[in-house]
């Protein structure tokens, strides 16, 4: 077994251990009706997927704690890449998509097929067509078939068309640098209290979580705070290698191969704080210069 494979096996084992620990804690205190992403926690605060989905939670992340976590994070990389070794799978892929029972804004366009077809399993890129140009993301359905299947389904249903990226987390606001998108009902105007809580109306389990560090260009899913296996439509785009301090527990979507530098320039224009958001993390922060997803396209090329 190669060094990369050893490292990925170790990360997968650590992820399972963290899931078991968090599941035990959840059973004792009950899961919060919040989404990840919002806070940043994934940073992302309700922004996020977080209730605002908090990719991180409904509090700004304790970056000191994240950096000192006992679970080693993948090493930072100036050139992020998908896992070099995809998980070995036997037989047809079967995905589990279940109804999102949270009391949050939802745009339900149906469930994805439980079994991705051959065309879906050959998809190589996902392109976000935005008002600032295209962001081309390399994906690997061998590693994350159910995630790619979900994104392909939502794209075909025009789920993301004309949606606004609702959360921009900067080093000045949270010590991290991320853009969060995927809430279909977010207004990103600094006034809507539920920005970052919206979902596709269904959730699905984690995939390839912890296999890569959240270095510049890595795109990952956000989900409810203190929860696993509740991925939906929201995702975060890492705009800096400094995000490798985050605990690697979020599902991988892909790695952006172009368009990131444009987003970094947009971020230089600052953020709009929404002090009335419902996540209680001190205010979500939408980019002052709007980032609008006009269309999402997945391709086998």
C-alpha atoms as one frame of an Amber mdcrd trajectory, in Angstrom:
protein
   0.000   0.000   0.000   1.442   3.404  -0.971   2.064   6.285   1.416  -0.930
   8.190  -0.020  -3.185   5.192   0.483  -1.901   4.702   4.049  -2.614   8.349
   4.805  -6.126   8.184   3.324  -6.900   5.021   5.311  -5.712   6.734   8.481
  -7.851   9.821   7.760 -10.898   7.683   7.033 -10.435   5.832  10.318 -10.100
   9.115  12.240 -13.238  10.431  10.549 -15.212   7.353  11.607 -13.984   7.755
  15.174 -15.040  11.408  15.216 -18.448  10.475  13.814 -18.980   7.879  16.542
 -18.003  10.344  19.250 -20.246  13.102  17.873 -23.123  10.696  17.385 -22.867
   9.681  21.042 -22.878  13.322  22.103 -25.856  14.060  19.853 -27.872  11.214
  21.352 -27.323  12.658  24.788 -28.184  16.285  24.038 -30.324  16.131  20.908
 -29.358  17.527  17.544 -29.616  21.220  16.961 -31.968  22.351  14.245 -29.243
  24.276  12.540 -27.363  23.878   9.343 -23.721  23.917   8.858 -22.250  26.378
   6.815 -23.664  29.143   8.502 -21.286  29.705  10.903 -18.260  28.676   9.684
 -18.065  26.256  11.056 -17.118  25.501   8.506 -16.737  27.981   8.863 -19.515
  29.225   7.473 -22.139  30.221   9.538 -25.520  30.126   9.081 -24.252  30.933
   6.503 -24.096  28.081   5.525 -25.603  25.429   5.581 -26.129  26.342   8.831
 -28.942  27.384  10.404 -27.777  28.435   9.273 -25.923  25.581   8.498 -22.938
  26.026  10.172 -20.362  24.361   8.549 -19.174  25.048  11.295 -21.908  25.796
  13.635 -23.759  28.650  15.005 -20.746  30.152  16.627 -17.615  31.600  15.129
 -15.031  28.837  15.133 -12.353  28.601  17.786  -9.433  28.585  15.393  -6.952
  28.022  18.190  -8.716  24.819  19.126  -8.991  23.780  15.505  -5.291  24.232
  14.990  -4.456  22.273  18.125  -6.841  19.393  17.533  -5.388  16.009  18.376
  -6.582  14.614  15.053  -3.935  15.482  12.465  -5.186  17.302   9.392  -3.940
  16.557   5.905  -0.929  18.665   5.054  -1.491  21.941   3.250  -0.923  21.977
  -0.470  -0.491  24.905  -2.798  -1.975  22.760  -5.551  -5.008  20.935  -4.220
  -5.908  17.649  -5.864  -8.572  14.996  -5.599  -7.671  11.844  -3.631  -5.130
   9.871  -5.634  -6.773   6.570  -4.768 -10.534   6.265  -4.983 -12.306   3.906
  -2.558 -12.658   0.376  -3.859 -16.301  -0.378  -4.643 -17.932  -3.610  -5.688
 -21.278  -3.904  -7.414 -23.598  -1.047  -8.402 -23.571   2.202  -6.430 -26.637
   2.738  -4.247 -27.274   6.135  -2.623 -29.544   7.075   0.254 -31.430  10.376
   0.001 -33.974  11.088   2.738 -36.357  13.930   3.502 -34.897  16.902   5.365
 -37.072  17.175   8.461 -35.582  20.442   9.711 -37.857  23.450   9.966 -35.839
  25.517   7.484 -36.532  27.093   4.074 -36.484  24.415   1.379 -36.722  24.220
  -2.391 -37.618  20.619  -3.166 -37.235  19.544  -6.787 -37.478  15.806  -6.147
 -35.027  13.165  -4.978 -32.035  12.135  -7.075 -32.096   8.575  -8.415 -30.824
   6.083  -5.855 -28.518   4.521  -8.400 -26.391   6.893 -10.511 -26.472   5.947
 -14.186 -23.341   5.281 -16.243 -23.299   8.781 -17.658 -23.288  10.296 -14.167
 -20.439   8.029 -13.101 -18.339   9.403 -15.978 -18.735  13.064 -14.990 -15.404
  14.869 -14.640 -16.226  18.537 -14.110 -18.866  20.765 -12.572 -18.936  24.354
 -13.814 -20.505  27.195 -11.842 -21.511  29.836 -14.375 -21.463  33.069 -12.357
 -21.746  36.802 -12.938 -17.954  36.903 -12.551 -17.179  34.131 -15.010 -16.945
  30.350 -14.794 -15.616  28.384 -11.855 -14.587  24.955 -13.120 -14.469  22.236
 -10.481 -12.900  18.814 -11.007 -15.013  16.047  -9.453 -14.582  12.288  -9.112
 -17.722  10.140  -8.977 -15.544   7.139  -8.172 -14.775   8.724  -4.813 -18.052
  10.603  -4.274 -20.743   9.054  -6.512 -23.723  10.101  -4.405 -22.487  13.670
  -4.063 -21.908  14.038  -7.803 -25.251  12.332  -8.444 -27.005  14.863  -6.197
 -25.322  17.861  -7.829 -26.134  16.509 -11.280 -29.788  16.081 -10.301 -30.056
  19.607  -8.885 -28.307  21.085 -11.918 -30.717  19.383 -14.306 -33.624  20.787
 -12.281 -32.129  24.324 -12.495 -32.013  24.351  -8.699 -29.008  26.675  -8.503
 -30.006  29.055 -11.286 -29.853  32.710 -10.179 -28.970  31.848  -6.574 -26.632
  34.073  -4.541 -23.622  32.966  -2.566 -24.722  34.089   0.878 -21.639  33.799
   3.027 -18.138  35.187   2.626 -15.818  34.452   5.518 -12.583  36.414   5.527
  -9.447  36.253   7.662 -10.555  39.514   9.271 -13.970  38.153  10.292 -13.119
  34.582  11.279  -9.509  33.741  10.564 -10.606  31.703   7.543 -11.208  32.478
   3.891 -14.253  30.803   2.319 -17.227  31.504   0.109 -20.423  29.586   0.831
 -23.186  29.013  -1.688 -26.133  26.707  -2.310 -28.953  28.138  -0.180 -31.650
  28.399  -2.889 -33.612  31.054  -0.999 -30.792  33.240   0.339 -30.931  36.940
  -0.484 -27.367  37.826   0.543 -28.504  41.381   1.297 -27.586  41.661   4.969
 -31.259  41.707   5.949 -32.741  38.236   5.446 -32.614  36.437   8.835 -32.742
  32.945   7.356 -29.844  33.239   4.922 -27.764  30.092   5.112 -30.525  27.801
   6.330 -32.065  26.788   3.009 -31.719  23.267   1.619 -32.848  21.062  -1.253
 -35.371  19.324   0.999 -33.331  16.131   1.262 -30.109  15.018   2.942 -27.542
  12.286   2.308 -24.506  10.666   4.004 -20.907  11.863   4.011 -18.458  10.843
   1.297 -14.658  11.149   1.163 -14.706  13.291   4.298 -11.228  14.047   5.580
  -9.395  12.820   2.488  -7.911  16.191   1.570  -7.035  19.357   3.449  -9.215
  22.412   2.772  -6.486  24.208   0.858  -7.135  26.812  -1.814  -9.575  25.564
  -4.422 -11.041  22.679  -2.442 -14.846  22.596  -2.547 -16.710  20.745   0.176
 -20.260  20.284   1.454 -21.654  21.940   4.557 -24.272  20.473   6.864 -26.004
  20.907  10.231 -23.951  21.770  13.233 -22.885  18.842  15.392 -24.150  16.390
  12.797 -22.858  14.017  10.179 -24.551  12.557   7.163 -26.857  15.525   6.572
 -25.392  16.975   3.410 -27.767  18.840   1.132 -27.334  21.627  -1.439 -24.924
  23.954   0.331 -21.190  23.944  -0.290 -18.120  26.026   0.507 -15.191  27.043
  -1.680 -11.831  27.441   0.041 -10.080  30.630  -1.047  -6.837  30.122   0.874
  -4.416  27.467   2.087  -4.872  28.779   5.625  -8.172  26.880   5.813  -6.218
  23.658   6.315  -6.534  24.405  10.040 -10.139  23.168   9.867 -10.833  19.707
  11.232 -11.188  17.528   8.094 -14.692  16.225   8.677 -16.655  17.634   5.742
 -17.537  15.768   2.569 -15.443  16.507  -0.471 -17.151  17.836  -3.593 -14.139
  18.590  -5.758 -11.245  20.913  -6.524 -11.610  24.153  -8.481  -9.191  24.359
 -11.382 -10.096  27.882 -12.514 -12.025  30.925 -11.319 -10.760  31.038  -7.725
  -8.550  34.116  -8.155 -11.575  36.037  -9.425 -13.459  35.186  -6.231 -10.486
  36.314  -4.156 -10.614  39.709  -5.893 -14.355  39.951  -5.231 -13.654  39.289
  -1.560 -11.359  42.314  -1.420 -14.454  44.520  -1.668 -15.579  43.399   1.775
 -18.714  41.981   3.349 -22.211  42.998   4.432 -22.942  42.006   8.012 -26.385
  40.700   8.874 -26.687  41.224  12.609 -30.251  39.928  12.680 -29.592  36.441
  11.339 -30.995  33.575  13.390 -27.770  31.724  14.008 -26.571  33.780  16.932
 -22.959  33.870  15.784 -22.669  37.639  15.634 -23.915  38.217  12.120 -23.552
  36.476   8.811 -21.428  38.127   6.161 -22.478  38.251   2.513 -20.038  39.583
  -0.090 -20.562  43.293  -0.819 -20.001  42.505  -4.475 -22.712  39.893  -5.201
 -21.706  36.464  -6.459 -24.617  35.040  -8.428 -24.700  31.502  -9.785 -26.513
  31.735 -13.111 -26.240  28.066 -13.999 -24.513  24.820 -13.004 -23.280  22.390
 -15.635 -21.779  18.933 -15.174 -19.784  17.355 -17.977 -17.985  14.134 -18.819
 -15.262  16.121 -20.604
